[in-house]
Amino acid sequence: MKNYKILSLGILLFFSVAASAQAFRKAPSPLYRDPIYDGAADPVMVYNHAEKSWWMLYTQRRANAQTNDVAYCYGTNIGVATSTDKGQTFVYKGALNLDFEPGVNTFWAPDVIYEKGVYHMYLAYIQGVRNHWGGTAKIAHYTSKNLWDWKYKGLISLNSAHVIDPTLLKMPDGKWHMWYKDSSKGSITMTAESKDLQHWIAQTEPAIGGAPHEGAKAFFFNNWFWMITDEWHGQRVYQSKDGKSWEKQGMVLDVPGHRPEDTPTGAHADVQVVGGKAYIFYFTHPGRKTHFEGTLDQDYTFSYTNKRTSIHVAELEFKDGTLVCDRDKPFDFYLGQP
């Protein structure tokens, strides 16, 4: 009888371990590569409430195009990839039609929020296609009922013509805050406030100053407001109790990972809190040793290897009062309903 009990306990333990292993859902690496231009960057994850699926919207850089200097980063659409299996597989759906004036124009780095049955998208808009960095940049506003068909609502007035990378968060008082990069003030993060998501009052003081950065992402997790910013050598973490005064923390995604394509550092990230876990989505330049590495050839063109990008996901963890991220650490990745 004693041996029978030991055997039974052993069988139960085996099946318990097997069940736990089966429940552990590993994130693919890379999570996604754009099959058309191979230049997916600046991802934002959005839950499609009607279809019960996750959509990835991203800047569709034309990495495999033979272009002068950084022209592959201009004339970009917003690409869409969707997942019906809780994030394990993302399949390219196409590119959004956001044109509101003639010509080939540039769309960068969207952020999407869902309010009262309507999706609101804010993103950087630059007229035309340029060979080198520059141009007037404004933030455009669109609305949609299904994430695919978008209605242009106009350009947001933010007291600057050099603004990109918006991120939005609803505050406890019911007002919306938008944070964005303002290049005219030295590549820092400014903020604006709105009651209706259409009329915005821009603040005159920076929300995040200091070292130049871009790609801010604001979110609420573990009873704190958080913001991450892209310093081009990893993501800087900021912490706040009220979403207004921010305390500088350490860095995440600043050390190259060892998963396939997960190197050198993580760039322009999104964060989604799902099932009590904070997942950080970011892009990498797997053909580079550093974020800014690149040499123009005799035709003033970067190589395809140097231009292509991949999307990845890792888990942010709350530890010792702040957020940390070990991008090599295995984690359970499951994109359920938010």
Salt bridges, closest charged atoms under 4 A:
ASP38 OD2 - ARG33 NH2 2.62
ASP42 OD1 - HIS268 ND1 3.35
ASP69 OD2 - HIS132 ND1 2.63
ASP111 OD1 - LYS217 NZ 3.46
GLU115 OE2 - LYS170 NZ 2.86
ASP165 OD2 - HIS268 ND1 3.97
ASP182 OD2 - LYS185 NZ 3.24
GLU193 OE1 - LYS175 NZ 3.54
GLU193 OE2 - HIS177 NE2 2.96
ASP196 OD2 - HIS199 ND1 2.70
GLU214 OE1 - LYS181 NZ 2.85
GLU231 OE1 - HIS233 NE2 3.24
GLU231 OE2 - ARG236 NE 3.10
GLU261 OE2 - ARG33 NH1 3.60
GLU261 OE1 - ARG308 NH1 2.83
ASP262 OD2 - ARG259 NH2 3.18
ASP262 OD1 - ARG327 NH2 2.60
ASP270 OD1 - LYS217 NZ 2.91
GLU317 OE2 - LYS329 NZ 3.18
ASP328 OD2 - HIS258 ND1 2.75
ASP332 OD2 - ARG25 NH2 2.69
ASP332 OD2 - LYS277 NZ 3.87
